[in-house]
Amino acid sequence: MLKISHIDHLVLTVKSIPKTVEFYHSVMGFEVITYNKGRIALKFGNQKINLHALGKEIEPKACTPCPGAADLCFFTQTEMDTILMHLDRHGVRVELGPVQRTGASGPICSVYVRDPDHNLVEIANDLPPT
């Protein structure tokens, strides 16, 4: 039996790598890395998101790669008020939230935004003690 420990990376197919990089670097705080002859990835913690330009995907790839098909959740220790101020400062519209959800480790508080390709991006943190 396999015992998977964590996600190493995932791949987003995007319309514009520069626009995607701008959002995930400026708004989400991800590190931009270049590897393997100019490929671009977004690093956070011990994970990364590899970026494929639509129509120029790297093989092997998903059967139907397309922009805007992902629902992603990113966890932060940042307080929700600070998250909301940060998003507002960057002109990022909150689509929903803050709302209570259930994360991998239990109850979380989340806000939902869209990246440049309209992927759903959930930003979550622990619910404050009641």
Number of C-alpha atoms within 10 A of each C-alpha: 3 4 5 6 6 8 9 9 13 11 18 23 26 25 18 15 18 11 14 19 21 16 18 19 16 12 17 19 13 19 15 16 14 11 9 6 6 8 12 19 24 22 18 16 7 9 14 19 18 18 22 23 18 16 11 9 17 14 6 6 11 11 6 7 17 18 17 17 15 15 12 12 15 12 14 13 9 12 14 21 9 10 19 16 12 14 15 12 10 11 10 16 12 16 13 11 15 17 12 15 15 12 15 6 7 9 15 19 21 24 21 19 17 18 16 18 18 14 17 18 20 20 22 27 21 21 16 10 4 3
